[in-house]
Amino acid sequence: MSPAPPPFKQLKVAIVGGGLGGLSAAVALRRAGHLVSIYERRDFKLEVGASISCAANGTQWLREWGVDIASGRPIQLMKLVMREWKTGKILNQYSLDDYEKTWGNVYNMFHRVDMHTMLLETATQEEGEGTPCSVVVDHIAKELDHEKGTVTFENGITVQADLIIGADGIRSAVRSLIGAIPDTKSANQTCYRCNVKTEDIKRLGLVEWAADPGIQFWGGYPTDDLSMYYKIVMSPCAGGDIVSFYCFMPTEMTNHTQEGFQFAEVPVSDILAGAYSQLDPNCVDLIKNSIDRMPWRLYVHQPYTHWTKGNVAVLGDAAHPMMPHQSQGACMAIEDAAALGIIFSKDYGFTTDVEAGLAMYQQIRKPRATRVQNASARATENLNERIGFSSLSAPEAKLAAAENKLTVDEMNLYDMKAHVAKEVASKYSGSKAGNLQA
Ligand SMILES: Cc1cc2nc3c(=O)[nH]c(=O)nc-3n(C[C@H](O)[C@H](O)[C@H](O)COP(=O)(O)OP(=O)(O)OC[C@H]3O[C@@H](n4cnc5c(N)ncnc54)[C@H](O)[C@@H]3O)c2cc1C
C-alpha cells in the first residue's frame, strides 16, 4: 500500500519587495499552490538598470515555472570576446555554441526592466497554474512580529501571513528585523553602468559592436599601467535594442568613495576617469553616447549568521548580497525562490510547520549561496576565480577540487529537487518526508 500523502495547507504568503527575487518567489509559491501578496515600497515605473545575466542554473527555473521567456526579450550568450584595453584589438574569442547542449539550458542576458516585467506578468496573470498573485505598491516595511506573523508598513497598515519573505534587497529591513547583523565593507572597486541604444551605435558607424552576440571584456588582467580593478563588461540585451556596459575601476579613482548609494545619473566624465582616458577611442565614443549612467557602489558582505526567524525568511540580495563577478546575483535569487517552491510543495509536509520548512530552506540554500558569494568576492582580484562557461576536464576538475574553487559544473549540474529530497529524508520520517518513504 502506498503511504498517505503528506498534509498540505494553502499558505497566505506576504513577500516584502517586488524585485527579481521577490517576483521569482511569488511565481514559485503560486505554482506550489499558495496565495501570494507582494508588497513593494515604490512604484515599479522607477526601476532602472542594465543587463542581467541569467545562466543555465537560473534559466532552468524560469522554464520549470512556465515563464514566457521570449517576452523578456533576452539575448542568448553565444560568444565571449576579449579585447585589448587601449586599441580594442580582439585578443581572444571563445564560442559558446555548445553551452545549451552541455547544460540543458541557455545563458540569457535580459535587460533588468524586461526581466522584471516578464516575472511580474507571470506572477499576476490569470493564465498558468495557481492563483494570480496580488501586488501592492507604496508599502515600506518597517516592523515585524515573527510570532504573530505580521508585517507593518510605514503607512500604518499591518498584514498577517503564514509565511513572510523578505526580498527587500541589499539594505533589507526584514533582515535587520530578524536580527541578522551586517558585516560589510566598501569594496576597492566601484562600477558604473550605462546603456547605449543600438540605433546610436549604428549612427556612430560602430555596427560590429551592436551585432556581436556576446559579452566582451577588456582588461581584467593587471598590467603595468592597468590595475586589477579596471574591467569593462559589455552585453547586448533588450532584444538587441540596447548594449549595456559595466565599467569597473578602483574606488579611489571615483567621486563615490563615501558610504551611501546615489541614484542620480553621473556625467560621462565620471566614467572616463583614470585609465578610461586611454581606452580604445571607439569604446570611448560609445560611452560618450550612453544613457542611464549610474554609479553602482560595491560592498563586500560577509555571510549572515541566519536567514530565518519563526515564519520569516530572507532571500536574494537580502540574504546573500554579493560582488557581481560571477554574474550570479539574479540566479541565486531565483534558486532561493525555487527552494521555497519545492519545500512548501505538496511533496512535503512543511506547510503545516512553516518554521521547520524555513529551517530546511536555510539548510539547502545558505551553503551554496555562501560559496557563490565568497567566489564572487575572490573574482574581484583574480579573474581565474570566475566559474567559466564550459565543463572542466578531469585534471582541471581535480585541481579545482583541491583548491576548493567554485566551478561551472557545480553551478549547472546541481539538482536541487534531489538535494531537498535527500536532506528531508535524512532529517525526518513520516509526514514531512511524505512520499519519500515509499
Ligand atoms: C536599482 C537596481 C539595479 C540593479 N542593476 C543590476 C544590474 O544591472 N546587474 C546585476 O547583475 N545586478 C543588478 N542589481 C542587483 C540584482 O538586481 C540583484 O542581485 C538580484 O536581482 C537580486 O534581487 P533581489 O530581488 O534580491 O533584490 P532587489 O532587486 O534589490 O529588489 C529588492 C526590492 O525590494 C524593494 N524594497 C526595499 N526595501 C523595501 C521595504 N522596506 N519595503 C518594501 N519593499 C522594499 C525594492 O524597492 C526592490 O524592488 C540591481 C539592483 C538594483 C536595486
The ligand as an SDF file (V2000), in Angstrom:
LIG
                    3D

 53 58  0  0  0  0  0  0  0  0999 V2000
   18.1860   49.5520   -8.9910 C   0  0  0  0  0  0  0  0  0  0  0  0
   18.9800   48.2560   -9.0910 C   0  0  0  0  0  0  0  0  0  0  0  0
   19.6620   47.9630  -10.2410 C   0  0  0  0  0  0  0  0  0  0  0  0
   20.3990   46.7620  -10.3560 C   0  0  0  0  0  0  0  0  0  0  0  0
   21.0450   46.5280  -11.5170 N   0  0  0  0  0  0  0  0  0  0  0  0
   21.7260   45.3770  -11.6470 C   0  0  0  0  0  0  0  0  0  0  0  0
   22.3380   45.0810  -12.8630 C   0  0  0  0  0  0  0  0  0  0  0  0
   22.2470   45.8840  -13.8040 O   0  0  0  0  0  0  0  0  0  0  0  0
   23.0280   43.8950  -12.9890 N   0  0  0  0  0  0  0  0  0  0  0  0
   23.0990   42.9890  -11.9700 C   0  0  0  0  0  0  0  0  0  0  0  0
   23.7210   41.8990  -12.1500 O   0  0  0  0  0  0  0  0  0  0  0  0
   22.5060   43.2480  -10.8000 N   0  0  0  0  0  0  0  0  0  0  0  0
   21.8310   44.4030  -10.6290 C   0  0  0  0  0  0  0  0  0  0  0  0
   21.2240   44.6560   -9.4650 N   0  0  0  0  0  0  0  0  0  0  0  0
   21.2840   43.6040   -8.4490 C   0  0  0  0  0  0  0  0  0  0  0  0
   20.3500   42.4560   -8.8410 C   0  0  0  0  0  0  0  0  0  0  0  0
   19.1380   43.0170   -9.2750 O   0  0  0  0  0  0  0  0  0  0  0  0
   20.1820   41.5220   -7.6450 C   0  0  0  0  0  0  0  0  0  0  0  0
   21.3870   40.8270   -7.3310 O   0  0  0  0  0  0  0  0  0  0  0  0
   19.2160   40.4180   -7.8440 C   0  0  0  0  0  0  0  0  0  0  0  0
   18.3480   40.6960   -8.8690 O   0  0  0  0  0  0  0  0  0  0  0  0
   18.5390   40.0850   -6.5390 C   0  0  0  0  0  0  0  0  0  0  0  0
   17.3290   40.7700   -6.4740 O   0  0  0  0  0  0  0  0  0  0  0  0
   16.5160   40.9780   -5.1540 P   0  0  0  0  0  0  0  0  0  0  0  0
   15.0880   40.8580   -5.5340 O   0  0  0  0  0  0  0  0  0  0  0  0
   17.0530   40.1580   -4.0500 O   0  0  0  0  0  0  0  0  0  0  0  0
   16.8410   42.4860   -4.7610 O   0  0  0  0  0  0  0  0  0  0  0  0
   16.4470   43.8440   -5.4960 P   0  0  0  0  0  0  0  0  0  0  0  0
   16.4860   43.6790   -6.9580 O   0  0  0  0  0  0  0  0  0  0  0  0
   17.2790   44.8990   -4.8730 O   0  0  0  0  0  0  0  0  0  0  0  0
   14.9180   44.0630   -5.0920 O   0  0  0  0  0  0  0  0  0  0  0  0
   14.5370   44.4680   -3.8050 C   0  0  0  0  0  0  0  0  0  0  0  0
   13.1690   45.1130   -3.8910 C   0  0  0  0  0  0  0  0  0  0  0  0
   12.6840   45.3760   -2.5660 O   0  0  0  0  0  0  0  0  0  0  0  0
   12.1430   46.6830   -2.5140 C   0  0  0  0  0  0  0  0  0  0  0  0
   12.2750   47.1420   -1.1140 N   0  0  0  0  0  0  0  0  0  0  0  0
   13.4140   47.5020   -0.4780 C   0  0  0  0  0  0  0  0  0  0  0  0
   13.1470   47.8200    0.8150 N   0  0  0  0  0  0  0  0  0  0  0  0
   11.8070   47.6420    0.9940 C   0  0  0  0  0  0  0  0  0  0  0  0
   10.9430   47.7990    2.1000 C   0  0  0  0  0  0  0  0  0  0  0  0
   11.3770   48.1860    3.3210 N   0  0  0  0  0  0  0  0  0  0  0  0
    9.6150   47.5250    1.9440 N   0  0  0  0  0  0  0  0  0  0  0  0
    9.1360   47.1200    0.7300 C   0  0  0  0  0  0  0  0  0  0  0  0
    9.9260   46.9510   -0.3670 N   0  0  0  0  0  0  0  0  0  0  0  0
   11.2450   47.2080   -0.2390 C   0  0  0  0  0  0  0  0  0  0  0  0
   12.9790   47.4720   -3.5090 C   0  0  0  0  0  0  0  0  0  0  0  0
   12.3110   48.6410   -3.9540 O   0  0  0  0  0  0  0  0  0  0  0  0
   13.1820   46.4490   -4.6250 C   0  0  0  0  0  0  0  0  0  0  0  0
   12.1410   46.4710   -5.5630 O   0  0  0  0  0  0  0  0  0  0  0  0
   20.4680   45.8350   -9.2910 C   0  0  0  0  0  0  0  0  0  0  0  0
   19.7490   46.1500   -8.1180 C   0  0  0  0  0  0  0  0  0  0  0  0
   19.0190   47.3410   -8.0190 C   0  0  0  0  0  0  0  0  0  0  0  0
   18.2370   47.6630   -6.7670 C   0  0  0  0  0  0  0  0  0  0  0  0
  1  2  1  0
  2  3  1  0
  2 52  2  0
  3  4  2  0
  4  5  1  0
  4 50  1  0
  5  6  2  0
  6  7  1  0
  6 13  1  0
  7  8  2  0
  7  9  1  0
  9 10  1  0
 10 11  2  0
 10 12  1  0
 12 13  2  0
 13 14  1  0
 14 15  1  0
 14 50  1  0
 15 16  1  0
 16 17  1  0
 16 18  1  0
 18 19  1  0
 18 20  1  0
 20 21  1  0
 20 22  1  0
 22 23  1  0
 23 24  1  0
 24 25  2  0
 24 26  1  0
 24 27  1  0
 27 28  1  0
 28 29  2  0
 28 30  1  0
 28 31  1  0
 31 32  1  0
 32 33  1  0
 33 34  1  0
 33 48  1  0
 34 35  1  0
 35 36  1  0
 35 46  1  0
 36 37  1  0
 36 45  1  0
 37 38  2  0
 38 39  1  0
 39 40  1  0
 39 45  2  0
 40 41  1  0
 40 42  2  0
 42 43  1  0
 43 44  2  0
 44 45  1  0
 46 47  1  0
 46 48  1  0
 48 49  1  0
 50 51  2  0
 51 52  1  0
 52 53  1  0
M  END
$$$$
